[in-house]
Amino acid sequence: MLTLKFITENRDDAIRRLNKKHFADAEKMIDEVIALNNNRRSTQKELDDTLAQINQVSKTVGALMQSGKREEAEIAKAETAKYKEISRELSAKMDNLAISIQNLLLQIPNVPKESVPEGTGADDNVVEKMSGINPTFNFEVLPHWELAKKYDLIDFELGVKITGAGFPVYKGKGARLQRALINFFLDEARNAGYLEIMPPTAVNEASGYGTGQLPDKEGQMYHCEVDNLYLIPTAEVPVTNIYRDVILSEKDLPIKNCAYTQCFRREAGSYGKDVRGLNRLHEFSKIEIVRIDTPEHSEESHKEMLSHVESLVQKLELPYRILRLCGGDMSFTAALCFDFEVYSAAQKRWLEVSSVSNFESYQANRLKCRYKTAEGKTELCHTLNGSALALPRIVAALLENNQTPEGIRIPKVLIPYCGFDIIK
């Protein structure tokens, strides 16, 4: 969340940048936070004055008792009791104000960086780079859901039987391709210096608030109500929360973690052609890369993460493009985000396969994730993460783009992981 210091010292700038995200209540909520904080500060002064008065009167009671002036001492005691009651009321008011400020701050999104373009949605995102040649065919190409059925790779109907729509069953070479991609992505991450983590796929409420999924995306998460746990929408949540309430050493930064997990998203309200097959699932596999860094180095870390993701799609021989997201299409928590999309030959459209985000200190302030500088000063870290990569649309693009009359060709980099070079 945004810090009180940033909001109070940069009111107009905060409102202007939140407006770039099209956050409708920016001015109202920022001013409410400032008003509550002013009230808190004046209440704190009143409390400090009251406590000083109690201390002074208490000393008077002691002096009066020593001089034998018991009657006057009793009057002073009564005065002390009155001030103590006032101090209790002021302390309670302070607690309520702190809760009100915290609740408001949790509802205010991160401010975008100046380099984030203006815009209201996906159509306003800026294409930063395009690479690769979109495949062409001299035969009728099939979409991945028909290829999956033809070659008995993925059974969507069986998933409906077992669980429901959006929970596919991978079979045979389809399951092996899935596992090959997972191992390939993890090996590439480890080779790039990321420490592999195997976290839980259910998290508590504090973890959801720590990375900003709560309260913003509460309706999009699967909630286990009896135990008040949430199934993770991404490994970002458990991995970043490893560093909740932790003070790190500057010399240990950046911290680089990667994790393979199943991810769960309700995707409420999704419908139409964009959700067919693997395009939008409720459960899917993903490898996530997470970094904890200093403010001075987080921009460089972000560039390194972008290069890492780009190397993956290049090695998979997929046509891709990189988008700089506009303010209106960015997540609640991101300060800067780039999306990677790969081309789907049969669907003739671009499919998002990764988002690489810098959250600056927004998540760290929620998490109380800090580091101690060489000079001994405690500062908020910057947090970053990215998909490296999400599997469903990668699989969709691989199946569609590599289909031939003889079968589906496997990219060279995956053959050692799959154990076969073509699906027939």
ChimeraX attribute file (.defattr): number of C-alpha atoms within 10 A of each C-alpha:
attribute: neighborCount
match mode: 1-to-1
recipient: residues
	/A:1	25
	/A:2	20
	/A:3	12
	/A:4	16
	/A:5	9
	/A:6	11
	/A:7	18
	/A:8	17
	/A:9	11
	/A:10	12
	/A:11	15
	/A:12	13
	/A:13	13
	/A:14	20
	/A:15	20
	/A:16	16
	/A:17	19
	/A:18	23
	/A:19	19
	/A:20	20
	/A:21	27
	/A:22	17
	/A:23	17
	/A:24	10
	/A:25	13
	/A:26	19
	/A:27	17
	/A:28	10
	/A:29	16
	/A:30	22
	/A:31	15
	/A:32	15
	/A:33	22
	/A:34	17
	/A:35	14
	/A:36	17
	/A:37	18
	/A:38	13
	/A:39	15
	/A:40	20
	/A:41	14
	/A:42	13
	/A:43	17
	/A:44	16
	/A:45	13
	/A:46	15
	/A:47	21
	/A:48	14
	/A:49	13
	/A:50	19
	/A:51	17
	/A:52	13
	/A:53	16
	/A:54	21
	/A:55	13
	/A:56	12
	/A:57	19
	/A:58	18
	/A:59	12
	/A:60	16
	/A:61	21
	/A:62	13
	/A:63	13
	/A:64	17
	/A:65	14
	/A:66	11
	/A:67	10
	/A:68	10
	/A:69	12
	/A:70	13
	/A:71	11
	/A:72	14
	/A:73	21
	/A:74	14
	/A:75	12
	/A:76	20
	/A:77	18
	/A:78	13
	/A:79	16
	/A:80	21
	/A:81	14
	/A:82	12
	/A:83	20
	/A:84	16
	/A:85	12
	/A:86	16
	/A:87	19
	/A:88	12
	/A:89	13
	/A:90	20
	/A:91	15
	/A:92	12
	/A:93	17
	/A:94	19
	/A:95	13
	/A:96	13
	/A:97	19
	/A:98	15
	/A:99	12
	/A:100	15
	/A:101	19
	/A:102	15
	/A:103	13
	/A:104	16
	/A:105	20
	/A:106	18
	/A:107	16
	/A:108	19
	/A:109	21
	/A:110	27
	/A:111	28
	/A:112	28
	/A:113	17
	/A:114	12
	/A:115	12
	/A:116	23
	/A:117	19
	/A:118	19
	/A:119	19
	/A:120	16
	/A:121	15
	/A:122	14
	/A:123	10
	/A:124	17
	/A:125	23
	/A:126	17
	/A:127	14
	/A:128	12
	/A:129	11
	/A:130	14
	/A:131	14
	/A:132	14
	/A:133	11
	/A:134	14
	/A:135	14
	/A:136	10
	/A:137	11
	/A:138	7
	/A:139	8
	/A:140	7
	/A:141	18
	/A:142	17
	/A:143	20
	/A:144	28
	/A:145	19
	/A:146	15
	/A:147	19
	/A:148	21
	/A:149	12
	/A:150	12
	/A:151	16
	/A:152	14
	/A:153	22
	/A:154	25
	/A:155	18
	/A:156	21
	/A:157	15
	/A:158	15
	/A:159	16
	/A:160	14
	/A:161	11
	/A:162	11
	/A:163	11
	/A:164	13
	/A:165	17
	/A:166	23
	/A:167	23
	/A:168	23
	/A:169	16
	/A:170	19
	/A:171	16
	/A:172	11
	/A:173	20
	/A:174	21
	/A:175	14
	/A:176	17
	/A:177	23
	/A:178	18
	/A:179	16
	/A:180	20
	/A:181	24
	/A:182	22
	/A:183	17
	/A:184	17
	/A:185	24
	/A:186	23
	/A:187	14
	/A:188	16
	/A:189	24
	/A:190	15
	/A:191	10
	/A:192	13
	/A:193	13
	/A:194	19
	/A:195	16
	/A:196	17
	/A:197	16
	/A:198	12
	/A:199	16
	/A:200	14
	/A:201	18
	/A:202	20
	/A:203	19
	/A:204	16
	/A:205	15
	/A:206	15
	/A:207	24
	/A:208	24
	/A:209	20
	/A:210	26
	/A:211	25
	/A:212	26
	/A:213	20
	/A:214	18
	/A:215	13
	/A:216	17
	/A:217	13
	/A:218	14
	/A:219	14
	/A:220	16
	/A:221	20
	/A:222	17
	/A:223	19
	/A:224	13
	/A:225	8
	/A:226	6
	/A:227	8
	/A:228	11
	/A:229	18
	/A:230	20
	/A:231	20
	/A:232	25
	/A:233	25
	/A:234	24
	/A:235	29
	/A:236	24
	/A:237	24
	/A:238	24
	/A:239	24
	/A:240	24
	/A:241	23
	/A:242	13
	/A:243	17
	/A:244	21
	/A:245	15
	/A:246	14
	/A:247	16
	/A:248	21
	/A:249	15
	/A:250	19
	/A:251	11
	/A:252	10
	/A:253	15
	/A:254	19
	/A:255	16
	/A:256	20
	/A:257	21
	/A:258	26
	/A:259	26
	/A:260	23
	/A:261	21
	/A:262	17
	/A:263	20
	/A:264	22
	/A:265	20
	/A:266	16
	/A:267	15
	/A:268	10
	/A:269	6
	/A:270	11
	/A:271	10
	/A:272	6
	/A:273	10
	/A:274	12
	/A:275	13
	/A:276	16
	/A:277	23
	/A:278	23
	/A:279	18
	/A:280	19
	/A:281	22
	/A:282	19
	/A:283	17
	/A:284	20
	/A:285	21
	/A:286	25
	/A:287	26
	/A:288	27
	/A:289	30
	/A:290	27
	/A:291	25
	/A:292	26
	/A:293	27
	/A:294	23
	/A:295	15
	/A:296	10
	/A:297	12
	/A:298	21
	/A:299	17
	/A:300	12
	/A:301	21
	/A:302	22
	/A:303	12
	/A:304	13
	/A:305	23
	/A:306	22
	/A:307	11
	/A:308	17
	/A:309	23
	/A:310	18
	/A:311	14
	/A:312	18
	/A:313	22
	/A:314	13
	/A:315	12
	/A:316	16
	/A:317	17
	/A:318	24
	/A:319	21
	/A:320	23
	/A:321	21
	/A:322	22
	/A:323	20
	/A:324	23
	/A:325	27
	/A:326	25
	/A:327	32
	/A:328	22
	/A:329	19
	/A:330	26
	/A:331	20
	/A:332	20
	/A:333	24
	/A:334	25
	/A:335	24
	/A:336	27
	/A:337	25
	/A:338	24
	/A:339	23
	/A:340	25
	/A:341	23
	/A:342	26
	/A:343	26
	/A:344	25
	/A:345	25
	/A:346	20
	/A:347	17
	/A:348	10
	/A:349	10
	/A:350	17
	/A:351	22
	/A:352	18
	/A:353	22
	/A:354	26
	/A:355	24
	/A:356	25
	/A:357	24
	/A:358	26
	/A:359	27
	/A:360	27
	/A:361	28
	/A:362	26
	/A:363	28
	/A:364	27
	/A:365	21
	/A:366	22
	/A:367	25
	/A:368	20
	/A:369	25
	/A:370	25
	/A:371	24
	/A:372	16
	/A:373	14
	/A:374	10
	/A:375	7
	/A:376	10
	/A:377	8
	/A:378	15
	/A:379	20
	/A:380	22
	/A:381	29
	/A:382	26
	/A:383	28
	/A:384	28
	/A:385	27
	/A:386	28
	/A:387	26
	/A:388	31
	/A:389	25
	/A:390	25
	/A:391	22
	/A:392	21
	/A:393	25
	/A:394	26
	/A:395	18
	/A:396	25
	/A:397	25
	/A:398	23
	/A:399	26
	/A:400	26
	/A:401	26
	/A:402	17
	/A:403	22
	/A:404	17
	/A:405	10
	/A:406	9
	/A:407	14
	/A:408	19
	/A:409	19
	/A:410	20
	/A:411	16
	/A:412	12
	/A:413	15
	/A:414	18
	/A:415	15
	/A:416	11
	/A:417	17
	/A:418	22
	/A:419	13
	/A:420	14
	/A:421	15
	/A:422	17
	/A:423	17
	/A:424	12
